[in-house]
Amino acid sequence: MTKTQRRHQRPRLAALDGLRLVAALAVLGYHYAGVNVPYWGVPSHVELPTLSHVGRYGYLGVNLFFVISGFVILMTAYDRSIESFAASRIARLFPAYWAAIVLTFALQSFWHAGRQPSPVQALVNLTMTQEAFDVVNVQGAFWTLWTELKFYLLIGVFILVGITRRSLIAFAVLWPVLGQIAAATHSGFLNSLLIPTYAPYFSAGILLFLLFRERHELVTWLALGFAWVLCIQQATGYARRASALTDSPVDPTVIAVIVTLSIAAVYACSFGPVSRVSWRWLTVAGALTYPLYLVHGQLGFFLIDTLHGRMDSRLVLVVAAACALALAYAIHRLVERPFASPLRRSVEASLRPPGSPTTLLQEAAR
């Protein structure tokens, strides 16, 4: 590896990979033991009274995902061309996603208790833009992918105009405010594009990345404090809705503590002794996070629906989680690993303008 390659190589924060898996398992716990779903036969808090006390807060794993995404996507985008950024995101998102849709659609062809999208709806889901066309998601958790895509679009614009520290701080502060203005004034397009509900979490991740990459200056810390306050406001404001979904009281104070610890955890995984942890299993955990998030829903619900009443509920929960992890590992090994890199190279080569140095080198190597 040359000096230039080493200088531009993105560091691998293994602890952050582990934190991503924690977020995915939190969402899994919420869907299996927190939110009210019909597959247990009774409300989750009745079937799993002890686990539901923790599981009802698992939806906050999504909020943690968005903070991590703000950090990681900036790490991916910094000093990178728009072609390279777009190719990396396509290769990262779509192979596992397509596999998950095919497997889910196959499952739902014989299991009639879950979602029943039509073949056309499943085809639209393959584009990952189904939310824009008001088409049902094949799996409920897929709604977050549309939110992520809009964030990538905003970062793509930043790459085109040039990413700087000052512009990122300004963006991280102004974005949530402008999003709320768009929501308050019922500006449909801007309200959708600026994702005001979750913008503070992405902003917090962006600012944490700036602290990681640049200097610990007062302005960045103040901006992070501003984003944290907005995250607390959004999360605690959702408490009543979360209580309705779980049919159990969700404490705003507990929510505020979890959100605060989530942001602090991303900071800890990026700085100090924790950031230097390099256990190999953490990298594997990070690799399994995305496919686990994609497949845990309908597969787990199918197993719960099939097995509940035949064995202890806690054992059903373990079986559902273990099968979701096993399927995630299979998708990673059989789909992501063999197809992601070739797809990234092909997309990047296709996007680069003819005559660019990279394109000429690729053509000479054929």
C-alpha positions in Angstrom: 0.0 0.0 0.0 1.4 3.4 -1.0 1.7 6.4 1.3 -1.2 8.1 -0.5 -3.4 5.1 -0.1 -2.6 4.9 3.6 -3.4 8.6 4.0 -6.8 8.3 2.4 -7.7 4.9 3.9 -10.7 5.3 6.2 -10.0 4.0 9.8 -12.1 1.0 10.9 -13.8 1.7 14.2 -14.6 -1.8 15.4 -16.4 -0.5 18.5 -18.7 1.4 16.3 -19.5 -1.8 14.4 -20.4 -3.4 17.7 -22.6 -0.5 18.6 -24.5 -0.9 15.3 -25.3 -4.5 16.2 -26.6 -3.3 19.6 -28.9 -0.9 17.8 -30.2 -3.7 15.5 -30.8 -6.0 18.4 -32.7 -3.3 20.2 -35.0 -2.9 17.2 -35.3 -6.7 17.0 -36.3 -6.8 20.8 -38.8 -4.0 20.2 -40.5 -5.9 17.4 -40.5 -9.3 19.2 -41.2 -8.3 22.8 -42.1 -4.6 22.8 -44.6 -3.4 20.2 -48.0 -4.9 20.1 -48.2 -7.5 17.3 -50.9 -10.1 16.8 -48.5 -13.1 16.5 -48.2 -13.9 20.2 -52.0 -14.3 20.5 -52.0 -11.8 23.3 -50.2 -8.4 23.8 -46.5 -8.7 24.1 -46.5 -7.2 27.6 -48.8 -10.0 28.7 -46.9 -12.8 27.0 -43.4 -11.4 28.1 -44.1 -9.2 31.0 -40.5 -8.9 32.2 -38.8 -8.5 28.7 -41.4 -6.0 27.6 -40.1 -3.5 30.2 -36.9 -3.3 28.2 -38.2 -4.2 24.7 -40.7 -1.3 24.7 -37.7 1.1 24.4 -36.0 -0.8 21.6 -37.4 1.5 18.9 -34.8 4.0 20.0 -32.3 1.7 18.2 -33.4 3.4 15.0 -32.5 6.8 16.5 -29.1 5.4 17.3 -28.8 4.1 13.8 -29.3 7.6 12.4 -26.6 9.1 14.7 -24.2 6.4 13.6 -25.2 7.0 10.0 -24.5 10.7 10.3 -21.0 9.8 11.5 -20.2 7.0 9.1 -21.6 8.5 5.9 -19.5 11.7 6.5 -16.5 9.4 7.0 -17.4 7.7 3.7 -18.1 11.0 1.8 -15.1 13.1 3.0 -12.4 13.5 0.2 -14.4 11.3 -2.1 -15.9 12.0 -5.5 -19.7 11.9 -6.1 -19.2 8.9 -8.4 -17.3 7.0 -5.7 -19.8 7.9 -3.0 -22.9 6.9 -5.0 -21.3 3.6 -6.0 -20.3 2.8 -2.4 -23.9 3.5 -1.2 -25.5 1.4 -4.0 -23.2 -1.5 -3.4 -23.7 -1.3 0.3 -27.5 -1.1 0.3 -28.9 -3.0 -2.6 -27.5 -6.6 -2.8 -28.7 -7.6 0.7 -31.9 -5.6 0.3 -32.8 -7.3 -2.9 -32.1 -10.7 -1.3 -34.3 -9.8 1.7 -37.2 -8.8 -0.5 -37.1 -12.0 -2.5 -36.9 -14.1 0.6 -39.7 -12.1 2.3 -42.0 -12.3 -0.7 -41.4 -16.1 -0.9 -42.2 -16.4 2.8 -45.4 -14.4 2.5 -46.5 -16.5 -0.4 -47.4 -19.3 2.0 -47.6 -17.5 5.4 -50.8 -15.5 5.3 -50.6 -13.8 8.7 -48.0 -11.3 7.6 -48.0 -8.5 5.1 -49.4 -9.5 1.7 -47.9 -7.1 -1.0 -48.9 -7.8 -4.6 -46.2 -8.7 -7.1 -46.2 -5.2 -8.5 -45.7 -3.7 -5.0 -42.8 -6.1 -4.4 -41.3 -4.9 -7.7 -41.6 -1.3 -6.6 -40.0 -2.2 -3.3 -36.9 -3.4 -5.3 -36.2 0.3 -6.2 -36.2 1.3 -2.5 -38.4 4.3 -3.4 -41.7 2.7 -2.5 -42.4 5.3 0.2 -42.4 8.0 -2.5 -45.1 6.2 -4.4 -47.2 5.4 -1.3 -46.6 1.7 -1.9 -46.6 -0.6 1.1 -43.2 -1.8 2.4 -42.6 -5.5 2.1 -41.3 -5.3 5.7 -42.3 -2.7 8.2 -38.7 -1.8 9.1 -37.9 -0.7 5.5 -39.4 2.8 6.1 -36.0 3.8 7.5 -34.3 3.2 4.2 -36.2 6.0 2.5 -35.1 8.3 5.3 -31.5 7.2 4.8 -31.7 7.7 1.0 -32.8 11.3 1.5 -29.9 11.9 3.8 -27.5 10.5 1.2 -29.0 12.8 -1.4 -28.3 15.8 0.9 -24.7 14.6 1.5 -24.3 14.1 -2.3 -25.2 17.8 -2.8 -22.5 18.6 -0.3 -19.9 16.6 -2.2 -20.7 18.5 -5.4 -20.4 21.9 -3.8 -17.5 20.9 -1.6 -17.4 19.7 2.0 -15.8 22.0 4.5 -15.8 22.1 8.3 -17.6 25.4 8.4 -20.3 24.4 5.9 -20.9 21.2 7.8 -21.4 22.9 11.1 -23.7 25.4 9.5 -25.7 22.6 7.8 -25.9 20.5 11.0 -27.3 23.5 12.9 -29.6 24.9 10.2 -31.0 21.7 8.8 -33.2 20.6 11.7 -34.5 24.2 12.1 -35.3 24.5 8.4 -37.0 21.1 8.6 -39.2 22.2 11.4 -40.1 25.4 9.5 -41.0 23.3 6.5 -43.2 21.1 8.7 -44.9 24.0 10.4 -45.7 25.7 7.1 -46.9 22.5 5.5 -44.4 22.7 2.7 -44.9 19.2 1.4 -41.8 18.8 -0.7 -39.3 20.4 1.8 -41.0 18.6 4.7 -40.3 15.3 3.0 -36.8 16.1 1.8 -35.5 17.6 5.0 -36.9 14.8 7.3 -37.4 17.1 10.2 -38.3 14.3 12.7 -34.9 12.7 12.4 -32.7 15.5 11.2 -31.3 16.2 14.7 -29.9 12.6 14.9 -28.1 12.8 11.6 -26.8 16.3 12.6 -25.5 14.9 15.9 -23.6 12.2 13.9 -22.2 14.8 11.6 -20.9 16.9 14.4 -19.4 13.8 16.2 -17.5 13.1 13.0 -16.2 16.6 12.9 -14.9 16.2 16.5 -13.3 12.9 15.4 -11.7 14.3 12.3 -11.0 17.9 13.1 -10.4 19.9 16.3 -12.4 19.9 19.6 -13.5 23.5 19.2 -16.1 25.2 21.3 -18.4 26.0 18.3 -18.6 22.3 17.3 -19.4 21.3 20.9 -22.1 24.0 21.1 -23.6 22.8 17.9 -23.6 19.2 19.2 -25.3 20.4 22.4 -27.9 22.1 20.2 -28.5 18.9 18.2 -28.7 16.9 21.5 -31.4 19.2 22.8 -33.4 18.7 19.6 -33.0 15.0 19.8 -34.3 15.0 23.4 -37.2 17.1 22.3 -38.2 14.8 19.4 -37.7 11.6 21.4 -39.7 12.6 24.5 -42.4 14.1 22.3 -42.9 10.7 20.8 -43.4 9.1 24.2 -47.2 9.1 24.0 -47.2 7.5 20.5 -44.7 4.9 21.7 -46.9 4.1 24.7 -49.9 3.6 22.4 -47.9 1.2 20.2 -46.7 -0.9 23.1 -49.9 -0.6 25.1 -47.6 0.1 28.0 -46.3 3.3 29.6 -43.1 4.6 28.0 -41.3 7.0 30.4 -40.0 10.3 28.8 -37.2 10.4 31.4 -35.9 7.0 30.4 -36.1 8.0 26.8 -34.0 11.1 27.4 -31.4 9.0 29.2 -31.3 6.4 26.4 -30.9 9.1 23.7 -28.2 10.8 25.7 -26.3 7.6 26.3 -26.6 6.7 22.6 -24.9 9.9 21.5 -22.3 9.4 24.2 -21.7 5.9 23.0 -21.0 7.0 19.5 -18.5 9.5 20.9 -16.9 6.8 23.1 -16.6 4.5 20.2 -14.7 7.2 18.2 -12.3 8.5 20.8 -10.1 7.2 23.6 -9.5 3.6 24.6 -12.8 2.3 23.3 -12.0 3.5 19.8 -8.8 1.4 19.8 -10.6 -1.9 20.4 -10.0 -4.1 17.4 -11.6 -7.4 18.2 -12.4 -9.2 15.0 -15.9 -10.3 16.1 -16.9 -6.7 16.3 -16.2 -6.2 12.6 -18.3 -9.3 11.9 -21.0 -7.9 14.1 -21.0 -4.7 12.0 -21.2 -6.7 8.8 -24.3 -8.6 10.0 -26.1 -5.6 11.3 -27.7 -4.4 8.0 -28.9 -7.9 6.7 -30.2 -8.6 10.3 -32.2 -5.4 10.3 -33.6 -6.3 6.8 -34.8 -9.8 7.6 -35.6 -9.9 11.3 -39.2 -8.7 11.0 -41.4 -11.0 8.9 -39.1 -14.0 9.5 -39.3 -13.5 13.3 -43.1 -12.9 13.2 -43.6 -16.1 11.2 -41.6 -18.1 13.7 -43.5 -16.5 16.7 -46.8 -17.1 15.0 -45.9 -20.7 14.2 -44.2 -21.7 17.5 -46.0 -19.8 20.2 -48.2 -22.1 22.4 -45.9 -25.0 21.4 -43.0 -24.1 23.6 -42.0 -21.6 26.2 -42.3 -18.0 25.0 -38.7 -17.1 25.9 -37.5 -20.1 23.9 -39.6 -18.9 20.9 -37.9 -15.6 21.3 -34.4 -17.2 21.2 -35.3 -19.3 18.2 -36.6 -16.3 16.3 -33.5 -14.2 17.1 -31.1 -17.0 16.3 -32.8 -17.8 12.9 -32.7 -14.1 12.0 -29.0 -13.9 12.8 -28.3 -17.1 10.8 -30.2 -15.8 7.8 -28.3 -12.5 8.1 -25.0 -14.3 8.1 -26.1 -16.3 5.1 -27.0 -13.1 3.2 -23.7 -11.5 4.1 -21.6 -14.5 3.0 -23.6 -15.6 -0.1 -24.8 -12.2 -1.4 -22.9 -9.2 0.1 -19.4 -10.5 0.0 -19.4 -11.9 -3.6 -21.5 -9.2 -5.2 -21.0 -5.9 -3.4 -17.4 -5.1 -4.5 -18.0 -5.9 -8.2 -21.2 -3.9 -8.2 -19.4 -0.9 -6.6 -16.6 -1.0 -9.2 -19.1 -1.3 -12.1 -21.3 1.5 -10.9 -18.4 3.8 -10.3 -16.9 3.1 -13.7 -20.3 3.7 -15.3 -20.7 7.0 -13.5 -17.3 8.5 -14.2 -17.1 10.7 -17.3 -15.3 9.2 -20.3 -11.6 10.2 -20.5 -11.2 10.5 -16.7 -7.9 9.1 -15.4 -9.7 6.3 -13.4 -11.8 5.3 -16.4 -8.7 5.1 -18.7 -6.8 2.9 -16.2 -9.8 0.6 -15.9 -10.1 0.2 -19.7 -6.4 -0.5 -20.0 -6.7 -3.2 -17.4 -9.4 -5.1 -19.3 
